[in-house]
Amino acid sequence: MVVLPSTQPPAMSDPITLNVGGKLYTTSLATLTSFPDSMLGAMFSGKMPTKRDSQGNCFIDRDGKVFRYILNFLRTSHLDLPEDFQEMGLLRREADFYQVQPLIEALQEKEVELSKAEKNAMLNITLNQRVQTVHFTVREAPQIYSLSSSSMEVFNANIFSTSCLFLKLLGSKLFYCSNGNLSSITSHLQDPNHLTLDWVANVEGLPEEEYTKQNLKRLWVVPANKQINSFQVFVEEVLKIALSDGFCIDSSHPHALDFMNNKIIRLIRYR
């Protein structure tokens, strides 16, 4: 049996506090044993040993964040996830660990549902471009610097897609270049469906260190290792990625020949 501070065995309704990966949850023995064939059912029916933290709470060395969804399933036998839930893979692994078979089956059904919802999708991109002057110093000789300036093209792309998976795909292809390093654009997702990109073209005469100093990011596409110095190149590369993922140009927009000149680009996908 589980060793508790009291000498009396716990009643099914008595509260039990769990420490799951550093997060505390309070529930009842009845909830934890609601699926007897699961690992939790075995642990809290005395069939498996349990560990305790320094406060006497039952300790489980697993992810504490997603355990809330597992615990709620034990309570209600229903899978409740927020619409923008992004940890499906992690939750599935945790469900496999705890061996809650009905939860595993519910997750499989949810993934099929999400997959069907992802098949039909819309992609909308709004493009903006401006030219501004950048000022910088140029080292002409030891201890001798001169002030210079140059015109700089600044690009902005606001991207919305009903397919979260497509934005993840886009994030695996497009990278910011800053301080000589590439970083994925996925860190700039506003939410699972929105992405805003800001970058500059190469600036004539601008020393490499000035890009870092002035926080000017350039945009690259991989694995081609190609820098995106214009909207035409950007649209071409995004179009390649989108078409490979089943998107096509929205027929309600101008003719395909005018596609590259549009400031608003819309693609759709039907499957």
C-alpha positions in Angstrom: 0.0 0.0 0.0 1.0 3.6 -0.4 2.7 4.8 2.8 1.0 8.0 4.1 1.7 10.0 7.2 -1.4 8.6 8.9 -1.3 5.1 10.3 -4.8 4.5 8.9 -5.2 3.6 5.2 -6.6 6.5 3.1 -10.3 6.6 2.3 -11.2 6.8 -1.4 -12.4 10.4 -1.0 -9.4 11.6 1.1 -7.3 14.3 -0.7 -3.9 13.2 -2.0 -1.3 15.7 -3.2 1.0 14.8 -6.1 4.2 16.4 -7.1 4.5 15.9 -10.8 7.7 17.3 -12.2 7.6 20.1 -9.6 3.9 21.0 -10.0 1.5 20.1 -7.2 -1.9 18.6 -7.8 -4.5 17.6 -5.2 -7.0 14.9 -6.0 -8.5 11.8 -4.5 -7.6 8.2 -4.3 -10.8 7.4 -6.2 -9.8 9.6 -9.1 -6.3 8.2 -9.3 -7.6 4.6 -9.3 -10.5 5.3 -11.7 -8.7 3.2 -14.4 -7.3 0.2 -12.4 -5.3 -1.1 -15.4 -3.3 2.1 -15.8 0.0 2.8 -14.1 -1.6 5.3 -11.8 -4.2 2.7 -10.9 -1.4 0.3 -10.0 0.6 2.9 -8.1 -2.2 4.0 -5.9 -3.7 0.6 -5.3 -0.4 -0.6 -3.7 0.7 -2.7 -6.7 3.6 -0.5 -7.5 5.9 1.5 -5.1 5.7 5.3 -5.0 8.3 7.9 -4.2 7.9 11.0 -2.0 9.3 14.4 -2.0 10.6 16.3 1.1 7.1 17.4 2.0 5.7 13.9 1.9 3.9 14.3 -1.4 3.8 11.5 -3.8 6.4 12.3 -6.5 6.2 11.4 -10.2 9.2 12.5 -12.3 7.2 13.4 -15.4 6.0 16.6 -17.2 3.9 18.6 -14.7 2.4 21.0 -17.2 0.3 18.5 -19.3 -0.6 16.3 -16.3 -3.5 18.6 -15.7 -5.2 17.2 -18.8 -4.5 13.6 -17.7 -5.9 14.3 -14.3 -9.0 16.0 -15.7 -9.5 12.9 -17.9 -9.3 10.7 -14.8 -12.0 12.8 -13.2 -14.4 13.1 -16.2 -13.4 10.4 -18.7 -13.5 13.3 -21.3 -10.6 14.9 -23.1 -10.8 18.7 -22.8 -8.1 20.6 -24.6 -7.9 24.4 -25.5 -8.4 25.3 -29.2 -4.8 26.5 -29.4 -3.3 23.4 -27.7 0.3 22.8 -29.1 1.5 20.0 -26.9 -0.3 17.0 -28.5 2.9 15.0 -29.0 4.0 15.5 -25.4 0.5 14.7 -24.1 0.5 11.5 -26.2 3.8 10.4 -24.7 2.7 11.1 -21.2 -0.6 9.2 -21.8 1.5 6.3 -23.0 3.6 6.4 -19.9 0.6 6.4 -17.5 -1.0 3.7 -19.7 -4.5 5.2 -19.5 -5.9 3.3 -22.5 -9.1 5.3 -22.9 -7.1 8.5 -22.9 -4.8 7.1 -25.5 -7.8 6.2 -27.7 -9.3 9.7 -27.1 -6.0 11.3 -28.2 -5.9 9.2 -31.4 -9.5 10.3 -32.2 -8.5 13.9 -31.6 -5.5 13.7 -33.9 -7.7 12.3 -36.7 -10.1 15.1 -36.1 -7.3 17.7 -36.2 -5.8 16.1 -39.3 -9.2 16.4 -41.2 -9.5 20.0 -40.1 -6.0 20.8 -41.4 -6.7 19.4 -44.9 -8.8 22.4 -46.0 -6.9 25.6 -45.3 -6.4 29.3 -46.2 -3.2 31.2 -46.4 -3.2 35.0 -46.5 0.0 37.2 -46.7 0.0 41.0 -46.6 3.3 42.6 -47.8 4.7 46.0 -47.1 7.9 47.6 -48.2 9.6 50.9 -47.4 12.9 52.5 -48.0 14.7 54.3 -45.2 18.1 55.7 -44.5 20.5 53.9 -42.3 23.5 55.8 -40.7 26.7 54.0 -39.7 30.4 54.4 -39.1 33.1 53.0 -41.3 36.6 52.4 -40.1 39.0 53.8 -42.7 42.2 53.3 -40.8 43.3 52.6 -37.2 41.6 55.2 -35.0 40.0 56.8 -38.0 36.3 56.5 -38.6 33.9 58.3 -40.9 30.1 58.7 -40.8 28.3 57.2 -43.7 24.7 56.5 -44.7 22.9 54.4 -47.3 19.4 53.6 -48.4 17.9 50.4 -47.0 15.0 48.3 -48.1 12.8 47.2 -45.2 10.3 44.3 -45.7 7.3 43.3 -43.7 5.1 40.3 -44.2 2.0 39.5 -42.1 1.1 35.9 -42.6 -2.1 34.2 -41.5 -3.0 30.6 -42.1 -5.8 28.4 -40.7 -3.3 25.6 -40.8 -0.9 25.7 -37.8 1.1 22.8 -39.4 1.8 24.9 -42.5 3.2 27.7 -40.4 5.4 25.2 -38.7 6.5 23.9 -42.1 7.3 27.5 -43.1 9.3 27.9 -39.9 11.4 25.0 -40.9 12.4 26.6 -44.2 12.8 30.3 -43.4 15.4 31.6 -41.0 16.6 35.0 -39.7 20.3 35.8 -40.0 21.6 37.9 -37.1 25.1 38.2 -35.7 26.2 35.5 -38.1 23.8 32.9 -36.8 20.5 31.5 -38.2 17.4 31.4 -36.0 14.0 29.9 -36.9 11.2 32.3 -37.6 8.9 30.1 -35.5 10.0 32.0 -32.4 8.2 35.1 -33.8 4.8 33.4 -34.1 2.2 35.7 -32.5 -0.1 32.7 -32.0 -0.4 29.3 -33.8 -2.1 31.0 -36.8 -0.3 34.3 -37.2 3.3 35.1 -38.1 4.9 38.5 -38.6 8.3 38.8 -40.4 10.5 41.9 -40.6 13.8 41.9 -42.4 16.1 44.0 -44.6 18.0 43.5 -47.8 21.7 43.8 -48.0 22.7 47.4 -47.5 25.5 48.8 -49.7 28.6 49.6 -47.7 27.1 48.6 -44.3 29.8 46.7 -42.3 28.6 43.3 -41.0 28.9 44.3 -37.4 26.4 47.2 -38.0 23.6 44.7 -38.8 24.0 43.3 -35.3 24.5 46.7 -33.7 21.4 48.1 -35.3 19.4 44.9 -34.9 18.9 44.5 -38.6 17.8 41.0 -39.5 18.2 39.4 -42.9 16.0 36.5 -44.2 17.3 33.2 -45.6 15.6 30.1 -47.0 17.1 26.6 -46.3 18.2 24.1 -47.4 19.0 26.3 -50.5 20.9 28.7 -48.3 19.5 31.6 -50.3 19.1 35.1 -49.0 15.8 36.8 -49.6 16.6 40.3 -50.8 13.3 41.2 -52.5 9.6 40.5 -52.3 9.8 38.7 -55.6 12.2 36.2 -54.1 10.1 35.9 -50.9 6.9 35.2 -52.8 8.7 32.7 -55.0 10.1 30.8 -52.1 6.8 30.9 -50.1 4.9 29.8 -53.2 7.2 26.8 -53.6 6.6 25.7 -50.0 2.9 26.3 -50.2 2.4 24.5 -53.5 4.3 21.5 -52.2 1.9 21.4 -49.3 -1.2 21.3 -51.5 -2.1 25.1 -51.7 -3.1 26.8 -54.9 -3.7 30.4 -55.9 -7.1 31.7 -55.0 -9.1 32.2 -58.3 -10.8 35.3 -56.9 -7.5 37.1 -57.1 -5.9 38.6 -60.2 -4.5 36.4 -62.9 -1.5 34.3 -62.0 0.7 36.5 -64.2 0.0 39.4 -61.8 0.5 37.3 -58.7 4.0 38.4 -58.0 3.0 42.1 -58.0 0.2 41.8 -55.4 0.6 43.2 -51.9 -2.0 40.8 -50.7 -1.5 37.1 -51.5 -4.2 34.5 -50.9 -3.8 30.8 -51.4 -6.3 28.0 -50.6 -6.1 24.3 -50.1 -8.9 21.7 -50.6 -8.4 18.0 -49.9 
